[in-house]
Amino acid sequence: MRMWHRLTLLFTLLLAPLTRAQEDTSRQPRAEDLREILSARAYGMGGAWRALGIGAESGTGNPAALAAFRSYRIELTGSWDWVGKDAFGMVALADSSTSALAAGVSYQLISLGKGVDRATGHLNTVALAIPFGDSLMVGVSSRYLLMRGARQANAITGDAGIIFRPAPIISLGVSAHNLIGTGNAELTRYYTAHAGVFAGLLTLAADVRADFETNNRTTLTYSGGMEYLFGQSFPVRAGYTWDGFTRSSQLGVGIGLLTPGGGIDIAYRHDIGGENGRLVAVTLKVQVQ
């Protein structure tokens, strides 16, 4: 019996570092969380939105898209995942109507995790974009993240992007994110390529996101979505995402009501696998052209 106790103690000592490493790994920051703070329209289209440039939140995706349409926009978004207990709030303003230089500002409040793993973040973005004719737009943005709780961050970084429109109905773009290295796991560098097609009442969009740093491997995420406008006022949306981080699928659906001065969007996202999230989002918006 004495020998058995000694062996048990030895195995416990040997396995303790491994157990702690597994616990630490499970609590490592998930960089992808901050890439999924979207408007209800974007959630409804499966996360495919960076090439479109219609929403006030465009500066948080590809900043060049701010100059895609001449208008003044204000948006207020709230979303809640009742399975993962994640909540997001966003206030965004964009102006591309008063001068050639388009500008946008946004504030995003983030609450992630459960219990002792809960963290609260504040993400602020200022973006600028300038058009070169009707076909080419270039934009940059600066982002400041302050996060407290189980996940810590206090860093400034920046994004840059290009939108090319070979025809009025086609939008193509590329963007690079978190270009200023911060050494913070919440702000790893990643790149996106995206496309949008505006075919009358039908809008189609696709995004591909590539991360070469997180988890020391290449992680790709694919998104595709569509929107159809009924009666000039009632958009219906659907989209799909393959999440390379969680190796799972996400389905998005949404509806909206458009008025001459704004509107409301509602969306639902359903995770298949991964964290099995169930998220609902609402966006209120005001627009002046």
Helices and strands as residue ranges (DSSP letters): H 2-26, G 31-35, H 40-44, G 56-60, G 63-67, E 72-81, E 86-95, E 102-112, G 115-117, E 119-132, E 136-149, E 153-167, E 170-177, G 185-187, E 190-199, E 202-211, G 214-216, E 219-230, E 234-243, E 248-259, E 262-272, E 278-288
